[in-house]
Amino acid sequence: MADVTIYSSDFCPFCTRAKQLLKSKSVAFQEINVDGQPEVRREMMMKSNQRTVPQIWIGEYHVGGCDELYALERANKLDELLNS
C-alpha cells in the first residue's frame, strides 16, 4: 500500500472528512498538523503550491484536497492509487 501523507488542521471540516474517508478504507496515513506552525505551513505550500488544508499525497502523487480525494473515490480510482 502506498504511503499517504495529509497536511491538516484541527479546525478544518474538510480535513476531518478526508481523514474519515481514509479511515473507512483502513488506510494508515501520516498526519502533519499545520496549526500554529508557520514553517510547516510554508513547507506544505512549497510542496503543493496551495495555501489550504488538507493537502494530500498518495506516494509521490499530489491528490490535492478533500474534494479531489472524494472525486477519486467516486471515479473508482482511489483504491487503485492506494494500492500502487
N, C-alpha and C positions, 0 to 999 in steps of 0.2 A: 504494500500500500504506500502511496506517495506521502511525503511529509507535507503537512498542512500548517501554515502559519497565518494567524489573524491578528492584525493590529486593531485594538478596540478601546472602548471607553466604558466605564461602569454606568454612565448616564445615557447611553445610546440605545434606543429600542431596536434599531437596525442591527446592531452588534448582537443583541440578545437573540433576535430572530435567526441570524446567520449561525450562531453557535447552537441554537436549538436544532436546526436542520442537520448540522454535522453530528451532533449528539444522537439524533434519531437514527442516524446511519452507523452508529458506533464508531465514528471516526475520531481518533485521537488527534489533537491539534495543539500547537504551541501558541499560547495567547500572549501578546505583548501589549500591555496596557500603557496608553499614552497620557493618562490623567496626571497632571502636574509634572510632566516630564517633557519639557520643550525640546530637549535634544533627541529624545526618542521619536517625537512627532516629526521633527526635521528629517530624521533618518527615514521614516516612513514616506514622507513627501518626496525625498530624493529618489527613493526606490520606485515609487508608484506614479509620480507626477500628479498626485491627488492630495487634497487637504482633508478630506472627510474620512471618517471611520464608519464601518470597518473597511480595511483593505486586506484582501485575502489572497494568499498564494497557495497553489497546489503544486508541489515540487517547484520547478522554476517558472511555472505558468502563473502570471498575474491575472487572477479572476476579475478583480475589481471589488465591488461592494456587495451588499446583500442582494440587491436586485439582480445583479449578474449571476450570483450564486444560484438564486431561485430560477433564473432563466435557463441555466444549465440543467437543473433538475427537471424542469418542465419539458425540455428538449431531449430528455433521457440521455444526456451526455455526462452528467456529473459522476455517476458510478464508474464509467469508463475512464474518466480523467483521474479519479481517486485510485483506481487500480492499475494505473500505468506506471 
